[in-house]
Amino acid sequence: MDRRKRLKVAILFGGQSEEHDVSVKSAAEIAANIDTGKYDPLYIGITRAGLWKTCGWPCAGWENGGSMAALLPDRGMRGLLVMDGHGRRRECGIIPVDVAFPVIHGKTGEDGAMQGLLELSGIPYVGCGIQSSAVCMDKSLAYIAARAAGIATPDFLAVEGGDAPAADALAYPVFVKPARSGSSFGVKKVACADELAPAIEMARQYDSKVLIEQAVAGCEAGCAILGNGADLVAGEVDQIKLRHGFFRIHQEAEPENGSENAEICVPADLPGKERGRIKETAKKIYAALGCSGLARVDMFMQDDGRIVLNEVNTMPGFTSYSRYPRMMAAAGIALPELIDRLITLAAERWRHQG
């Protein structure tokens, strides 16, 4: 392809959530695997303080260079305004953007906020739209929507503000977690009533809305989904085998070397028929929650064969140890091809939406 005709792809990363560091690692993997013969990547990092900056490569210390930047919410511009350190427009001015890849996890990146800005800007973007991003980010809303579609979910209570639930509202053990957060930050398994209030306070450090969720006995399995509408591709099913505690790899010191308390098996150590049922259930959940582009659907497979929704990640990690790209690779879609498909899906969805 003529390099002058390459699509300009703005890869947005970083952000203000507790998953900032994971996002930087995800962007680095995308940078190392994107086809630069077909795409012209533009890397835009968002600092923990919310400042936007261009950078040459998403890596440690990226904040120390580059230029100030702002995405213009103007469909006539469809681009990025680049400024100098004093907030003045640089000579390069506005850089047109063909497609955005917002590989930002958690709040303001995966909850519909970034998607809303990109909709205003008129720039096609990788991943779910505003509504599905917001619903999936709020686990209580995702459970309500999934139940309406006939999908099993854990029993749960949502607690907001200073409200306190009755200690016996659910049978122990329960999981207490921020309703709108990810990567297991602020999550605690509670075995008795005395542990409930401290767990709620810990979760409130990450979100004012807290979910108290009945623990589900069963195999933890996930499925990567790719596509729009009815044209969906499922990656290979994976399985998390816990030695103790709960899965929290993104909080570990050296996640690239594996998890301290868990083993991730791809494909899952389950019969082919059961993996097929998990894939079909993941597709059903994906459709019920209005997802598009991609999502990782996490579920529990119980001993009686019942499949229960755990959560849906609308912008899963792309790090070297992340589950989504590993599941797709096991299904024969390597990361360079996966990135290409995601960008193509974004452009196609935008054309169909008009």
N, C-alpha and C positions, 0 to 999 in steps of 0.2 A: 504494500500500500504506500502511495505517495505520502511522505511524512507531513506535507503541508495540509493533507486532508484528514489527519488524525483527529479524533474527537477529543476535545478538551474535557477531562474528567477531574472535577474538584473532589479530592478525598479529604473529608472533614474528620478530625479526630481530637482526642483530648476531652474537654468538657469539664463541667463543674460537679459531677457526681463522684461518689466514692469509687467508681470504676474507671477513673481517669487513666491510671497507669495501664490497665488492661487495654483500653482503647488505643493508647500509643503503640503498644505491642501489636495489636491487630492491624493498625495502619502500616507498621513496618513490614509485616508479612505480605500485605497487599502490595506495598511498594516493591518488594523483592520478586513478586510474581505477576504483576500486571504486564500485559503485552505492550511494550513501548513502541513497537512498530505499528500498532493499530490505535493506541491511545496516548494522549499527551497529558500525563498526570500533573495536577497542581495540588500541592499539599498545604492545607490550611489547618493549623492547630488552634485550639481554644484552650486558654490557660485556665487554671482553677479559679482565677478571679473573673473569668468571663471575657478576657481580651482575645480578639482574633488576630492571628499573625500568619503570614506566609512563611514557609520554610523549605529548604532544599530536600530534606529527608526526615521522616518521623523517627527520631531517635532520642536518646538521653541528651538533654541540654538544648533541645530544639528551640526553646523559648528565648535563647540568648541572641538569636540572629533574626533575619527576615524583616518584613515590613508590616505595619499595621494594616488591617484589612477589614472590610465589611461587605456582607452579602446584601445586594440592593433588592428591596422588596418592590421592584418595578419591572413589570413584564416587558416594558419597552427596552430595558437595558439587558436583562438576563445575564448578569455577570457580577464580578467581584470588584469593588472599589478598593484600590491599593493606595495607601498614604505613607508619608514619611513619619519620622518619630515625633513631629510636632503636629500631626493630624492634618497635614496639607496633602492634597492630592498629588501623587507622583506623576512623572512624565508618562509612564505607561498607562496611567489613568484607570480605565475600566477594562478588566480582562473578561472577555466573553466565556461563558461556561456552557457546555453542551449537556452534560450529565453530572449530577452530584452523587457521591458515595459517602453518606454520613455514617461512618463506622464509629459511632459514639454510643456508648452503652449507658443505660440508666437515665436519670432525670435530665430533662432539657435536650436529650438526644434521641431517646427511644420511646418517649411518652406522648408524642404528637406535637411537641413544641417546635422542634427543628423541621418536622414535616410541614407544619403550617407556614413557616417562613419560606420554605422552598416552594410551596404551592403559590404563595404570594409573588414570589420571584419569577414564576413561570419556568423554572428549571426542572426537568425530569430528574427523579432521584431513585436510588436503589432502596428497596424495602417497602414495608407496609405504609399505608396511607395514614392520615390523621386519626380517623376513628378507630381503626384496628390497633394502631400503636397505643392510643390512650387506653382502650379497653384491656388489652393484653398486659400493659404495664401495671394496672390495678388488679391484683389477683382476685379480689372479691368480685369485681365487675366481670372478669373473665369467667369465674365460676358460675355466676348467674346466667351469663349468655350461653355457656356450655350446657348447663342443666336444661335450659329452654330447648336445646337441640337434642336432648336425650342422652347426654354424655355424663357419666358418673364423675363426681367430684368429692373431695373430702367434706365432711361437715365442718362448718366454720362460723366464726363470729367476727364482725368488723367493729373496731373500737376507735372512736374519733375524739379529739379534744382531750378533756380530762376525765372522760367516762371510764368507769371500771366495771368489768363484767362480773357476774356472779361466779364465785370460785368453782362451783359445781355445774356450770353451764354446759361443759363438755366433759367427757370421760378422759382421764389421763392415761397415757401421756399425750401432750399436745405440742405443736410447734408454734412459737410466737415469732412473728416476723413483720418487718415493715411491709405495708401493703403495696408500696410502689418503690421497690428497690430490687437489686439483683446481686448475684455472686455471693449469696449467703451472708452479706453484711447485716449485722443486727439480728441474726436468727439464733434462737435458742430453743433447745428441746426441754420441755418442762415436765417433770415427773409427778409433781404434787402441787397442791394449792399454795403452799408457802413460797414456792418459786415463781408464781405467776406474776405478781406485781413487779418484782425486780426485772423480769424478762420484758414486760411491757415498757418499762422505763428505758431499758436499753434499746428496744426497737424504735422508740420515739426519738432517739438521737438521729435517726435516719429518715423518719417520716412521721407526720402527725397522725396518720391513719395506720392502725395496727391490725394485723390479721392474727386471730387465734384459730388454729387449724388442727382438727383431729388427726393424730398420727395414723398413717395407713400402712398396714403390714403388707409387704410384697416386694417383688423385684423392681428396682428402679431402672427404667429403660427410657431411651430417647430416640427421636427420629427427626432427621433433617428433611425439610420440605423445600422444594424449589419450584417456582412457577406462578402463573396467574390464572385465575378462573378455574376451569375444569382441567386444564392442561398442567398437571402436577407430576413432579418427579420426587420419589422418596429415596433418600440415601439409605445406607445399611443401618439397621437398628443397632444401637449400642446398649451397654449394660454397666451400671455402676455397682461394683461389689465393695461394700463397706466393711472395713475391719473394726471400726468403732466410730461413734459420733455421727456426723452427717457430712455430705460432700461440700468442700470449701476450698477447692484447689487454688482459686484466685487470691486467697488470703495467705497462702503459704510462701515461705521465703524463696524457694527455688522451684516454682511449679514446672519449669522446663524439664526438670529431672523426675517428674512424676509426683503423685500425691502421697502424703504421709499416711493417710488413713483410708485410701480407696484405690481400687484398681478399675480401670475403664476397659471393658472388653468390646472390641469391634471385629466381627459381628457379635451380637449378644449370645450368651451361652444358653440359648433357648431353641426349641424345635423350630424348623422352618415354618410350620403352620402358624405357630404363635408369633413369630416375627412378622409374618404376613398380616395377621390381625392387628398388630401394633401399627404397622404402616398404614393400613386402611383407616384405623381410628385416628391416627395423626392427621391424615388428609381431611377427615370429617371435621375434626376440631379446627384445623386451618381454615376450612371453608366457613364454618359456623361463626368464627370470630372475624371474618372478613379480611383475612391476611392476603398479602400479595408479595411477589418477589421472593421472599425467603422467610423462614422461621424455624426455630428448633422447638419441637413439642416434647415436653418431658411428662412421663406417665409412670404409673405403678401397675405392674402385672401381678395380680393376687393369685394365691394357690388355686382358687376355684375358677380361674380364667377371666375374672372380671378385670377390666382395664379402667383405671381411674386417672383423671387428669391431675398433673402436678402443677405445671405452669407452661406458658408459652413465651419464648424469647424472640422478639421481632427483629433484633439485631444481635445475633449471637456472636461470640468471640471468633476472631480469625487468627489467633495466636498460634504458635507452633504446637501447642498442647490443647487447643480448643476442640471441642467435640464436633461442632458442625462441619468444618472442613474435613475432619477425619472420617466422619460418616459418609460424606460425599466421595472422598477418595476411595473408600472401601467399595463404593458402588461404581467406580470407574471414572469419576469426574475429578480430575486433579485440580489443584487450586488455580492455575492460570486459566483453565477452561471454565471453572466456576465463576471467576471474576468476570470473564467475557460474557457468560450467560446472564449474570446479574445485571450488567450494564445494558445488554440487549433487551432484557425484560423491562427494565426501567423506561427505555426509549419507546418500546412497543406499547406499554400501558399508557404512556402520555399521549401517544398518537391516537389511541382508541378513545381516550377521554376527551380529545379535542383540545 
